[in-house]
Amino acid sequence: MSFSLANLQKIFTWLAIASLCFVSISSHAQSSRSLTSGDELWTGTYDQMLERGLIRVAVPYDRTIYINDKGTPRGLAVDMARVYESWANAKNAGQGKNKVVVKLIPVARADLFTALSSGKADIVIGNLGVHQSLPNSNEFLLNHAFRFNREVLISGPSSINVANIQDLSGQTVYGGPNINFDATLQPLNKDLKKAGKSPVNLVSPLGVLDDEDLLEIVDAGLIPFVIVADWKAKLWQPVYKQLEIHNDIYADDLGWVGSAVRASNADLNAELSEFYRTDIFNKALDAFHEQEYKDHAKGLKDPVEKSAWARFESMRLLFDKYGTEYKIDPLFIASLGFQETLLNQNLVSKVGAVGVMQLMPTTGNALGVGDIHLLEPNIHAGADYMNELITKYFPNINFTGNNRAIFAVASYNIGPNNVAKARDLAKQQGFDPDQWFGNVEFAAAEHMGYEPMVYVRNVYKYFISYELKLKKIQSIQP
């Protein structure tokens, strides 16, 4: 199948709108016409929106497209705001209409259509039809702007050379929770089995890692292959430069991305359709600030390469011992230690933090586990402190899955009081305050900046790497 760069660019820019679009960042956003808060309920016509100079767009938080980094909006959405506002206001110039501000209303993904039907927003935009059916579809006008055309194979520095899809025989390929494996590798496996060859080992989901995480760990050589939507792979390739996109090894994805308005706003829906057809789609990507993402790509290390794995094995009994004692998965303790020091007991920070777990001597003394300059007391103190951060500051929360360890890691990084504030903010924003990934992490970024999100996700990627090495993650091989 032929590959159209122009169409792919349109998908890029649509998704810039689709996953989290239009933020008003012009000075006009501070004018009297945009005093409306994100909580206002209002269901006017398109003409009334133009009269008051405000269009509200509900969009889900998304790490690629939008995040509030300690009060600073980041992502493709910010640049798209400028472009869309310019287009809309140029189109209406000379018609006696007010300048319009397009205002972002970020909401939890599950609340998109509630925001639209309740009048909190005038438009919802996102990958609305990809993995879920739409509620009360008769209440909305849906605009299928673009379809996801492909899920493509991505390789990295630890991959074998792949000349054609048959070369994947016996290899392991990973994917996010929403990858359409039925259309990608399962048909290939049937053919391989008929030919007497080893099937492809399919692993999905890989913990709770999302597509951005998977691309990063392929680029770092921690896994060999991943399958993701082609638009996302192309978007991140300038940042993760060791990725190779195999455009000829792909499967169709039948999902669609688009927008929705209330059924009473057909004229607004028509206006959006006109915008989608303009060349401004392609031009909008020029405003994408790659450097912002480079700043956030901290560079993963390999926790299972030969020397790092030897250090882990030398300490493994201690991780197991104190993980069991404090009811924390030993691999999370090891992953935190690897994030802090690459498991180097001899490391002392500029501020005096000591050893593998980088604890201050005063903290070690307070825990009463011995001299943290020695390896076993240091790991003991780290596990004890992780446990204390949860039992002391979050005693009444029944964290599910790995969230107890994950919140301990977050508290280790930014302190339990800041985590508590992030939980409160997350609850106000409609997120689950007891789930870190995809929930509290966004509120933590807004409260403390992007660093806590990167830190916790790095620790989690190391945890997954250890689980893969120890064969604790099972395949979905059919």
C-alpha positions in Angstrom: 0.0 0.0 0.0 1.4 3.4 -0.9 2.4 5.8 1.9 1.2 9.4 1.7 3.2 11.9 3.7 0.6 14.6 3.1 -2.2 12.4 4.5 0.0 11.5 7.5 0.7 15.2 8.2 -3.0 15.8 8.2 -3.5 13.0 10.7 -0.8 14.5 12.8 -2.3 17.9 12.9 -5.8 16.6 13.3 -4.6 14.7 16.4 -3.0 17.8 17.6 -6.6 19.0 17.8 -8.0 15.6 18.3 -6.5 14.6 21.6 -6.2 17.9 23.2 -6.6 21.0 21.2 -7.3 24.7 21.2 -5.9 26.6 24.1 -6.3 30.3 24.1 -3.0 31.9 24.9 -3.5 35.3 23.3 -3.9 38.4 25.3 -7.5 38.4 24.1 -8.1 35.4 26.3 -7.9 37.8 29.3 -10.6 40.1 27.9 -14.1 40.4 29.3 -15.5 38.1 26.7 -13.5 35.1 28.2 -14.3 35.5 31.8 -16.3 32.3 31.7 -14.7 29.6 33.9 -14.4 26.1 32.8 -17.3 25.1 35.1 -19.9 27.4 33.5 -22.8 25.5 32.0 -24.1 27.1 28.8 -25.7 25.7 25.7 -25.9 28.4 23.1 -25.9 28.5 19.3 -22.9 28.9 17.1 -23.9 32.5 16.4 -24.2 33.2 20.1 -20.7 31.7 20.6 -19.4 34.2 18.0 -21.3 37.0 19.7 -19.7 36.4 23.0 -16.3 35.6 21.4 -15.7 32.3 23.0 -15.7 28.6 21.9 -15.0 26.0 24.5 -13.3 22.7 23.5 -13.3 19.8 25.9 -10.3 17.6 25.4 -8.7 14.8 27.4 -5.3 15.1 29.1 -2.7 13.4 26.9 1.1 13.3 27.4 1.9 13.9 23.7 -0.7 16.6 23.0 -1.2 18.5 26.2 -0.1 18.7 29.8 -0.1 21.5 32.3 3.5 21.8 33.4 3.4 23.8 36.6 1.0 26.3 35.0 2.5 26.3 31.6 0.5 24.5 28.9 2.7 22.3 26.8 2.1 20.2 23.7 0.7 20.4 20.2 -2.5 21.9 21.5 -0.9 25.2 22.4 0.4 25.8 18.9 -2.8 24.6 17.3 -4.7 27.2 19.4 -2.8 30.0 17.7 -3.5 28.5 14.2 -7.1 27.9 14.7 -7.9 31.3 16.2 -6.0 33.0 13.4 -8.0 31.0 10.8 -11.4 31.6 12.5 -10.8 35.3 13.0 -9.4 35.9 9.5 -12.5 34.1 8.1 -14.8 36.4 10.1 -12.9 39.6 9.5 -15.0 42.3 7.9 -18.2 40.7 8.8 -18.8 42.7 12.0 -18.2 39.8 14.3 -16.2 39.7 17.5 -12.8 38.1 17.6 -13.2 34.6 18.9 -11.2 33.0 21.6 -11.0 29.2 21.5 -10.6 28.0 25.1 -9.4 24.6 26.2 -11.5 22.7 28.8 -9.2 19.8 29.9 -11.2 17.0 31.4 -10.7 13.3 32.3 -11.2 11.2 29.2 -14.3 9.5 30.5 -16.0 12.9 31.0 -15.7 14.3 27.5 -19.3 13.7 26.4 -20.7 14.7 29.8 -18.9 18.0 29.4 -20.6 18.5 26.0 -24.1 17.5 26.9 -24.1 19.4 30.2 -23.0 22.7 28.5 -19.5 22.8 30.0 -18.0 22.7 26.5 -19.2 23.5 23.0 -17.0 20.9 21.2 -15.3 17.7 22.2 -12.4 16.5 20.1 -10.4 13.3 20.4 -10.0 9.8 19.3 -13.6 9.3 20.0 -14.5 6.2 18.0 -11.3 4.2 18.4 -11.9 2.0 21.4 -15.4 2.8 22.7 -18.9 3.2 21.6 -20.4 6.7 21.8 -23.0 7.4 24.4 -26.4 8.9 23.4 -25.2 9.4 19.9 -28.5 10.9 18.8 -27.7 13.9 21.0 -24.5 14.7 19.1 -23.3 15.5 15.6 -20.2 13.4 14.9 -17.5 14.5 12.5 -15.2 11.6 11.4 -12.3 13.9 10.3 -9.7 11.2 9.8 -9.4 7.5 10.3 -6.3 5.8 11.8 -5.0 4.1 8.7 -2.2 2.0 10.1 -0.6 0.3 13.1 3.1 -0.1 12.1 6.0 -2.1 13.3 8.7 -0.1 15.1 12.2 -1.5 15.8 15.2 -0.1 17.8 18.8 -0.8 18.5 18.2 -4.2 20.1 16.1 -5.5 17.2 17.2 -7.9 14.5 17.2 -6.7 10.9 13.7 -7.1 9.5 13.4 -7.1 5.7 9.9 -8.5 5.6 7.2 -9.5 7.9 8.2 -13.2 7.8 11.5 -12.2 9.6 9.4 -11.7 12.8 9.1 -15.4 13.2 10.2 -16.3 16.8 10.5 -12.6 17.8 8.6 -10.8 20.6 6.5 -7.8 19.7 4.9 -5.5 22.2 1.9 -3.2 22.1 -0.2 -0.9 24.3 -3.5 -1.9 25.7 -5.5 -0.9 22.7 -3.4 -2.3 19.9 -5.5 -4.3 17.4 -3.5 -7.5 17.4 -6.4 -9.4 15.7 -5.6 -7.4 12.6 -1.8 -7.2 13.0 0.1 -10.3 14.0 -2.5 -13.1 14.6 -3.0 -13.6 10.9 0.8 -13.7 10.4 1.1 -16.4 13.1 -1.4 -18.6 11.3 0.7 -18.4 8.2 3.9 -19.0 10.1 2.4 -22.1 11.8 1.3 -23.5 8.4 4.8 -23.0 7.1 6.3 -24.8 10.1 7.9 -21.7 11.5 7.8 -20.3 15.0 5.0 -17.8 15.6 5.6 -14.2 16.8 5.3 -13.8 20.5 2.7 -11.2 21.3 2.9 -9.2 24.5 0.1 -6.7 25.3 -0.4 -4.8 27.4 3.0 -4.3 28.9 1.9 -3.3 32.4 0.3 0.1 32.0 2.9 1.6 29.7 1.4 3.8 27.0 2.6 4.3 23.4 5.0 7.1 24.4 6.6 4.8 27.0 6.8 1.9 24.5 8.5 4.1 21.9 11.0 5.3 24.5 12.0 1.9 25.7 12.4 0.6 22.2 14.6 3.6 21.5 16.6 2.7 24.6 17.0 -0.9 23.5 15.0 -2.3 26.4 12.6 -4.1 24.1 13.1 -5.0 20.4 9.7 -4.3 18.7 6.5 -2.5 19.3 3.4 -1.8 17.2 1.8 1.6 17.4 -0.3 3.9 15.3 1.9 5.4 12.5 1.0 9.0 13.3 2.4 8.7 16.8 5.6 6.9 15.7 6.3 9.7 13.1 5.6 12.4 15.6 8.1 11.1 18.2 10.8 9.8 15.8 12.7 13.2 15.8 13.0 12.9 19.6 13.8 9.1 19.7 16.3 9.0 16.9 17.1 5.2 17.1 13.6 4.2 16.1 13.0 2.6 12.7 9.5 2.7 11.3 8.6 -0.2 9.0 6.0 1.4 6.8 5.6 -1.8 4.8 4.8 -3.9 7.9 1.5 -2.7 9.1 -2.2 -3.6 9.5 -5.3 -1.5 9.0 -6.8 0.1 12.1 -10.5 0.8 11.7 -10.7 3.4 14.5 -11.5 7.0 13.8 -10.8 10.4 15.3 -13.0 13.3 15.1 -15.1 15.9 16.9 -18.6 16.1 18.2 -21.0 19.0 18.9 -24.5 19.1 20.3 -27.1 18.2 17.7 -28.4 21.8 17.8 -25.0 23.1 16.5 -25.0 21.9 12.9 -23.5 25.2 11.7 -20.6 24.8 14.0 -20.1 21.3 12.8 -20.0 22.6 9.2 -17.4 25.2 10.2 -15.2 22.5 11.7 -15.4 20.4 8.5 -14.3 23.5 6.5 -11.3 23.9 8.8 -10.3 20.3 8.5 -10.1 20.8 4.7 -7.6 23.7 4.8 -3.9 23.6 4.3 -3.5 25.0 7.8 -3.4 21.4 8.9 0.0 20.9 7.4 1.3 24.3 8.5 0.3 23.7 12.1 3.0 21.1 12.7 5.7 23.7 12.0 4.8 25.3 15.3 5.5 22.1 17.2 8.4 22.7 19.6 10.4 19.6 19.5 12.8 20.9 22.1 10.2 20.8 24.8 9.9 17.1 24.3 13.7 16.7 24.2 13.9 18.4 27.5 11.4 15.8 28.9 13.1 12.8 27.4 15.6 12.1 30.2 17.3 9.1 28.6 16.6 5.7 30.0 19.5 3.4 31.1 19.4 -0.3 30.7 18.8 -2.1 34.0 19.4 -5.5 32.6 22.6 -5.0 30.6 25.4 -7.2 31.8 27.0 -5.0 34.4 23.8 -3.5 35.7 22.2 -7.0 35.9 25.2 -8.3 37.9 24.7 -5.4 40.4 21.0 -6.3 40.7 21.8 -10.0 41.2 24.3 -9.1 44.0 21.6 -7.2 45.8 18.6 -9.3 44.9 18.3 -11.2 48.2 18.2 -7.9 50.0 15.5 -6.5 47.8 13.5 -9.7 48.3 14.1 -9.8 52.1 12.9 -6.2 52.7 10.3 -6.1 50.0 8.6 -9.0 51.8 9.0 -7.4 55.2 7.4 -4.1 54.1 4.9 -5.6 51.6 6.5 -3.8 48.6 7.3 -5.6 45.4 11.1 -6.1 45.6 11.4 -5.1 42.0 10.0 -1.7 42.8 12.7 -1.2 45.5 15.3 -2.2 43.0 13.9 0.0 40.3 13.9 3.0 42.6 17.5 2.3 43.5 18.4 2.0 39.8 16.7 5.3 39.1 18.5 7.0 42.0 22.0 5.6 41.5 22.1 2.7 39.0 22.5 0.6 42.1 25.7 2.2 43.2 26.2 2.0 46.9 29.3 4.2 46.8 27.5 7.2 45.5 27.1 10.2 47.7 25.1 13.2 46.3 26.1 16.8 46.5 23.6 17.3 49.4 24.9 14.2 51.2 22.3 11.6 50.2 24.0 8.1 50.7 24.1 4.9 48.8 21.8 2.9 46.5 18.6 4.4 47.8 20.0 8.0 48.2 18.8 8.6 51.8 20.0 11.4 54.0 21.9 10.2 57.1 19.3 11.9 59.3 16.6 9.9 57.7 18.6 6.7 58.1 19.3 7.4 61.8 15.6 8.1 62.4 14.7 4.7 60.8 17.1 3.0 63.1 18.2 0.2 60.8 21.9 0.7 61.1 24.6 2.5 59.2 23.2 3.4 55.7 26.7 3.7 54.4 26.6 -0.1 54.3 24.6 -1.9 51.6 22.1 -3.9 53.6 21.1 -1.1 56.0 20.8 1.2 53.0 18.4 -1.0 51.2 16.6 -1.8 54.4 16.2 1.9 55.1 14.9 2.5 51.6 12.3 -0.1 51.8 11.3 1.0 55.3 11.0 4.6 54.2 8.9 3.7 51.2 6.5 1.8 53.5 6.5 4.7 56.0 5.6 7.2 53.3 2.4 5.2 52.7 1.4 4.0 56.1 2.0 7.3 57.8 0.7 9.7 55.2 -2.0 7.6 53.4 -3.1 5.2 56.1 -6.8 4.9 55.0 -6.3 4.4 51.3 -6.7 0.9 49.9 -4.4 1.2 46.9 -5.1 -1.4 44.2 -2.5 -3.2 42.0 0.9 -1.6 42.1 -0.4 1.8 43.2 0.8 1.4 46.8 4.4 1.1 45.5 3.9 3.7 42.8 2.6 6.3 45.2 5.5 5.5 47.5 7.9 6.2 44.6 6.1 9.5 43.9 6.3 10.5 47.6 10.0 9.5 47.6 10.5 11.9 44.7 8.4 15.0 45.7 7.4 14.3 49.3 4.2 12.9 50.6 2.6 16.3 51.3 3.0 17.3 47.6 1.5 13.9 46.6 -1.4 14.6 48.9 -2.0 18.0 47.3 -1.9 16.4 43.9 -4.4 13.8 45.0 -6.8 16.5 46.1 -6.3 18.4 42.9 -6.9 15.2 40.8 -10.2 14.6 42.6 -11.3 18.1 41.9 -10.5 17.5 38.2 -12.5 14.3 38.0 -9.6 11.9 38.2 -9.3 8.9 40.4 -7.1 10.1 43.3 -6.0 6.5 44.1 -4.6 5.8 40.6 -1.3 7.4 39.7 -0.9 6.8 35.9 -3.4 8.7 33.8 -4.8 10.3 36.9 -2.8 11.9 39.8 0.3 12.2 37.6 -1.4 14.9 35.6 -2.4 16.8 38.7 1.2 16.4 40.1 2.6 17.9 36.9 0.3 20.9 37.3 1.2 21.3 40.9 5.0 20.5 40.8 6.0 20.4 37.1 6.7 17.7 34.6 9.6 16.1 36.6 7.5 13.8 38.9 5.7 12.3 35.9 9.1 11.5 34.2 10.6 10.2 37.4 7.8 7.8 38.4 7.4 6.6 34.8 11.1 5.9 34.6 11.0 3.8 37.8 8.0 1.9 36.4 9.8 1.2 33.1 12.7 -0.2 35.1 10.2 -2.3 37.0 8.8 -3.7 33.8 12.3 -4.4 32.5 13.1 -6.5 35.5 9.8 -8.3 35.1 10.5 -9.1 31.5 14.0 -10.3 32.3 12.6 -12.6 35.1 9.8 -13.7 32.7 7.1 -12.5 35.1 5.0 -11.0 32.2 3.1 -13.5 30.2 2.5 -13.5 26.4 -1.0 -13.2 24.9 0.2 -15.7 22.2 -2.9 -17.3 20.7 
